[in-house]
Amino acid sequence: MSNPTAAQLSTLPFEKHPKPASPDPALDDVADKYIVASEHEEVPSYTCTEARQILRKVDLALIPVLVLIYLHKNMDQFVLPMQKGKPTNVLKQLNMTADDWSMITTFQTIPSVFFEVPSNLLMKKFGPRFHFMRIVLLWSLSGAMGALAKNKGGLWATRFFLGVLEAGVYPGILAHLTYWYRPDEIAVRMIGVATAAAFSSIFDALLAWAITYIDGLHGISSWQWYFIILGLVGVPVAAIVWFFLPNYPETARFLTPREKQILISRLPASSSRRSDANWDPKAIWSELKSPLIYVFTGMQLFQNIGTYGLQFWLPSIIASFGFTTTQSSQLLNIPPTVVGLCASFFWAWLSDQTLGVPKLLYLIGAIAWTMTSFFCLAFVKNKPALYALTIFAKIGSASFFAVLWPWRSQTMKGATSTAFVFSFQNGMAQWSGMIGPQVFRSKYAPRYTIPFMVCVIFQFVAGLTATYGWYLSRHTERAIRQEAKLRKDEARQQRLEGSQEKS
């Protein structure tokens, strides 16, 4: 039998395509489940144009709600109005040192490490809509309680429970996307959701700046207003999630029966499905035996440690450069975020367009960019140049995750596996939330030379780990790039034929 053409392959789900030769033994199970078809499924015939129209409907219904969830989740992460030099300064009112303040992230991260996995596994049992609505409501309540803190212990306690209640948000979002999209289609969607984190930093900085002007209103300090406002915003966000977030393709009210059938049938057999078991211990054990889970976790952990401290301390670093007032230094947090956002979209788009280039090269490029920026930050003394380098550093760190998560999604199989892997990897990588900020201790201010060099080392280790991860998954990664190229070529051919018919 002759090999099928791109035209013949374009309307088939990827699992019906020929299996690539010599799959990596470490990924035999993944490759089989990705490529081998479910014989009992009826595959409707459809054009590339029809598939794009369906995906556009899914994008409009799903992505905005997920963006809103993640935006709210990240709003209180890093930029709190400290009002330095004023009696209402949170450090002074709660009798905290700068190092005590850095412990906030530690207390919030500890429960995330342990609760990410159980929280994410429960999403399949109760449904994504209830799962995310519950999280938004409860973490908003816990966050608002921070305004009642009378000392550092009280603030630490509220952040600890916030970490418990928000566990499973980001890995849950990533897992939810796998019910709707092919692995080679997830990259831009993941970046679209991750954009919320970038915009949250912008809104955070603007909110922190604005709240400084109502400091002391009704006897409430600016930092207390900050917690109260973010807690109240959670109520309408939870309502939007409950009424508008679609659960699964099979139950999506905005899709016709034919559109549901096309959307589901075009997914590979390894994708998460509503019909999958809520709990599959064998799938979890299979993932724990795979070296990939530890390699990808290490990759993310080392990268996070190398960039997390900069993200947490960026406002303080900017202030230590001697830039004008507290309000101005808050606004100076925005340009690095905007540039990082644009870079991540460009990097995701470029990796999808250049299908002949392995994902590893994009990761290494992002890491090299970040390492260079941190090395320069350690030694450059010119203040405008230092600020420019913080922007360059954000470009590299944002671009890294534009490639990491889509690549990881290619190596998983089924609902339990996907939920477990995303939450395990993200949870273990949260240790960076305890380690990263501690690297940037106040004793190294204002230059932070040693912390930046430590970040360079962790970035280098992340690059080595990424190289090994690509070696283990190279055949699956190559097969998915080849499939994406086939569909891209067929879409181009259909457009050409359509234009010829019109002429």
N, C-alpha and C positions, 0 to 999 in steps of 0.2 A: 504494500500500500504506500502511495506517495505521501510525502509530508503535507499537512494542510497549509493553505495559504493564510495570509493575514486576514483576508476577507472572510474566510471560513471560520477563523478563530474568533473574530471580533464579537460575534453575538453569543458566544458560549461562555459560561462561567469558567474561570481560570482552572478549576479542578478538572475540567474535561480536556484540557490541553495535554499534549504529550509530555511525559515525565522526562526532565533533563537527565543526561547521562551522568553517571558517577556522582550521586549525591553524597554529601559529607556524612560519614557514618554517625557522627555525633548528632545529626539532625534527621536521621532516617524517618522517625515518627512524624516530625513536623512536615517534612517534604511530602510524605505519603498523604497525610491528612489535608495538606494544602492542594495537592494536585489530583488525587484520586476522586472521582465523582461519586456522588450518592446516586446509585442507579435508579432508585424508585422516584426521583424527583423529575417532574415534567418541566422542561426548560422552554419557555416561550421564545419565539423569535422576536427580535427587536433591533432597532438601528442605534447607532452611536448617538444620534441626535435625540432620540427618545430617552435613552439612558441619561444623557446630560440634563434633560428637562426634569426628569424624576429627581436626580441628585440636587438640582437647584431648588426644588420644592422642599426636599429634606433639609437642605442648608438653611432655608428661610424659617423653617419651623423649629429646628433643633438648636442650631449654633447660637442664636441670640440669647436663648434662655441659659445655656451652659456658660456663655460669656458673662452674663449677669451674676450667676452663682459664683464664678471664680473671681470676678471683679470685687464683689462684696467680701469674699473670704480674705482677699489680700489687702483690703483697705487699711487694716490696722497693724500691718506687719512691721513697718520700719520707720515711719515718719510721725513722731508724736511731738506736739509743740511743747518744748521744755521751758521756754521763757527764761533762758539763762540770765542770771543777774537780777531777777525779780523775785519778790517774796513768794509769788505763786508758782515758781519753778517746781516741777514735780519732784525733782531730786531733793530739793530743800524741804518741801512739805512732807515727804514720806521718809526723810532722813536717809537718803540713799546716796551711794557713791556712783561714779560712772561704771565701775566694775559690777556693782550691785545691779545696775540697770541692764548690763549685758546679760545677766543671769535670767532675765525675762524670757529670752529665746530658749534658754536651756530648759526652764520649767515648762514651756509650751511644747517643746519638742519631745521630751521624754515620753509622754503618753501617746504621741503620734506614732512613735516607733512600735509600740506594742498594740495599738488599737487599729492601725491601718488595715491589717489583714482581716480581722473579724468583721469590721465595719463594711469592707468592700464585699466580702462573701455574703453578707446579709442583703445586699442590694438586689441580688437575683431573687431572693425569697419574697421580699416585700415590694419589689418593683422600683425602678429608678425614680419615679415621680415622688412617691412617699419617702424614699430614702433621702433624697436631696432636700425636700421640704422640711423633714424632721431635723436634719443637720442645720439648716439655715436658721430655723426658729430657736433651737437650743443654743447654738453658739452665739447668736445675737444677745440672748438673755445673759449668758455668761460674760460676754464682752462688756455689756452695760454695767454689770456688777463691779467692774474695775473702777468705776467712778466713786464707789463707796469705800475704797481701800483707805486705811488710816496709816498704814506703814508698809514697808517693803514686803513683809510676810503676807499681808492681805492681797497685795497686787500679784505676788508670785502665785498665790492660791487660785486667784481668778484665771490667770493665764494657764495654769495647769489644767483646770477643768475645761478651758477653752480648747486646749490641745486634745483632750479626750473627745469632746463633742464634734470637733471639726475633722477628726480622723476619717480618711476615706474619700475626701472631696476630690482631690486631683486624680488619684488612681481610678476613682469611680467614674469621673468624666471620661478618662481615656478608655476605660472598659466599655462605657456606654457607646462610644463612637464605633467600636468594632462590631456592633450589632447592625450598623447601617452602611458602612463603607468597606471597600477592599483595602488591603494593607498599603497598596501603592497610591491610594486616594486619601489617606489619612493625614499626610504631612501638613498640607495647607490648613486643614480643619483644626488640627492640633495647635498649629501656630495661631489660628484665629482665636481659639479659646485662650491660649497662653498670652495673647495680646491683652487680655483682661488684667493680667498681672502687671503688665507694663503701664496700662492706663490707670490701674489702681495706684501706682506710684505717683502718677501725675495728679490724680484727684486727691491723693493723700497729701501731697505737698501743697496743693491749693487750699485744701481744707485746713491743714495745719497753719498755713499763712493767714487764712481768713479768721480762724478762731482766736488768733492772738488779739484781735480787735474786740472780742467780747469777753476777754479775760476778766473775771470778777463779777460778771453780770449775774444778778440774783445770788451773789455770794458763792458762785461756782467758778472754780479755776478753769483755765483753758484746757488743761489736760483732762479734766472731768467732763467738760462739754464734749470733748472728742469722743470719749467712750460712750456717752449718752446718745449722741447723734448717730453713731455707727450702729448702736443697738436698736434704735428706733427704725432705722432704715431697713433692718432685717425683716420686719413684719410685712411690708408690701412685697419685698423680694420673695419671701416664702409663699405668698399668695399667688404671685405670678408663676412660680415653679409648679404649684399644685394644679393650676388651671390650664397651663399652656405647654408644659414639658411632655412630649410624647414618650411613651414607655418603649414600645417595640414596633418594628415595621408591620407585624401582623395585626396590631391594634391601632395603627395610625389612622385617624379619622380624615386627615387631609389627603390621603392617597386612595385612588380607586382600586378595586380588586385586581385589575390587571397590573397596575403600577406596583402594588404590594408583591405580586408574584414575580415580576421582573426584578425588583430590588432584592428580594430574598434569593432568587435563583442565581443571580450573578455573583453572589458572595462565594468564596471558597469554602470547602467543607471544614476548614480549620477555624472559621469565624465563629464568634459567639452567636447563639441562637436562643430564642425564647423557649424552644423545646428541649434545650439542654437541661440536665439535672441541676437542681439548686445546689447540690453538694456532692462532689465526686472525689472521695479521698484518694482514689488511684491517680487521678490527674494531678493532685497536689504532690503526691509521693514521686510521680514521674518528674515533675519540675524540680523537686528538691534533689533528685539524683543527677540532674543535668548540670554540667559546668557553666552553662550559659547564664543561669540565674545569679551565680556568684560573680561572674566576670562583668556582666552588665551592672550589677549592684555596685561593685567596686569602681567601675568606670564613673557612675553617677556620683558616688560618695567622694571620690578624689576631686572631681570637677567642682562639686558643691563646696567642699572645704576651701578650695582655691579661690572661690568667688563670693561665698556667703558673707564672709567678714567685710568685704568691700561694700556689699549691698547694705548690710546692717549699719555700718559706720559711715556710709557716704555723707550723710548730713554733717556729722561731726568733722569728717575729714575736710569737707568744703569749708566749714566754719573755721577750722584751724588754719586754713590758708589765708585767713584775714580778710575775707570778703565782707564788707559793709555790715549790715544789720542781720538779726535773726530772721526777719521776714525775707530778706533778699537771699540768704543762704538756703531757705526752704525752696524758693523758686528756682534756684540753681540746680536743684535735684531733677528738674524736668528735662532739660536737654539730653543728658545721658540716657534717660528712659526712652525718649522719642527716637533718638538715633539707634538705640538697641532694637527697638520695635521694627523700624524700617529694615535694619540689617537682617533680622530673623526672617521676615517675609521674603526678602531677596534671596537669602540662603536656601530657604525651603523651595522657593520657585526654581532656583538654579539647579538644585539637586534633582528636581522632577523633570527639568528640561534636558539635562545632560545625562541621558540614561546609560551612556557608555562608561560613566565614571562611578566607581564604587563609593558607597556611602562613607567608607573609612576616610577617604581623602578629604571630604568636607569636614569631618570631625577633626582631623589633624590640622587642617587649615584654621579652624576656629580656635583650637588650643594654642597653636603657634602665635596667632594674633594676640590672644590674651596674655600669654607668657611674655611676649615682647612689651606689651603695655605695662605689665606689672614690674618688669625689670627696669623700665625707664622711670616708673613712679618711685622706685626705690632710691634713685640717684639724682633725678632732675630737681632743680631748686626754683626755677622760674615759675611763679604762681599761675600765670595764664597757661603755660605749657602743662603744668600739673593738672589743671582743670580739663584741658583738652585730652590728656591721657586717661582721665577717668571715663571720658566719653568713649575713647577707643577701647578701653577695657570692657565696657558694656557691649560693644559690638561683638567681640569674641564670645563672651559668655552667653549672650542671647542666641547667637548662631549655632552654638553647640547643641542646644536642646531642640533646635529646628530640625535636626537630623536624628538625634538619639532616639526619641520616642517612636517616630514612624518606623525606624529600623527595628526597634525591639518588637513592635507589633507584628512584624513579619514572622517571628519565630515561635508564636504561641498557637494554642489549639483548643478551642472550646471555651464555654463560659467560665467554668471553674478555673481552668488554667489561666485565662486572661485576667480574671479578677484577682487571683492569688499572686500572679507574677507582678502585675502592676503595683499592687499594694505592698508586697514584700520588698520589691526593689525600692519603691519610693519611701517606705517606712524605714528600712535600714539606712538609706541615704540621708534620712533626717538626722542621723547622728552628727552630720555636718552642722546642724543648727546649734549643737552644743560646742563643737570644736571650733568652727569657723570664727564666730565672734570673739572667742577667747584668744585667738591669734592676735587680734587687734586690741591689745590691752592698752590702757591709758598711759602706762609708763613709756610706751614707744612713741607717744605723740610729741611734736606734731608731724614728724617726718614719716613714721611707720616704716622705716627702711627694712628692718628685720621681718615684720609681718609680710611685706610684699615679696621678699625673697622666699619665704616659706610658701607663699601662694604659687610662686614659679615652680617650686619643687613638686607640689601636689599636681599642678597642671601637667608636668612632664610625666608623672606616674599615670595620670589619666590617659595620656596619649599611648603609653605602652600597653595599658589594659585594653584600650580600644582596638589596638592592632591585633591582640590575641582574640578578642571577641569577633573581629571580622574573620579571622582565620577559621574559627569554629563554625561560623554561619555563612561562609562565603558562597556556597552553592545555592542555598535558599535565596540569599540576597540577589545573586546574579539571575536566578530564574524569575524573580519578581520584576527585575528591571527589564528583562527580555519580554515578559508579558506586557508590561506597560508600553514598551516600544511598539509591539504588535498592534495594540489598540490605538495608539497614537497614529501610526501609519495608516490604519484602516479609516480612522476618522478623517484624516487628510484626504484619503482616496474618495470617501463618500462626499466630502465637500467639493472636490474637483469634479466628480460625476454630476453633482447637483448643479454646479455652475455651467457645465457643458450642456445639460438639458435645457436650462433657461435660455442659453444663447442659441 
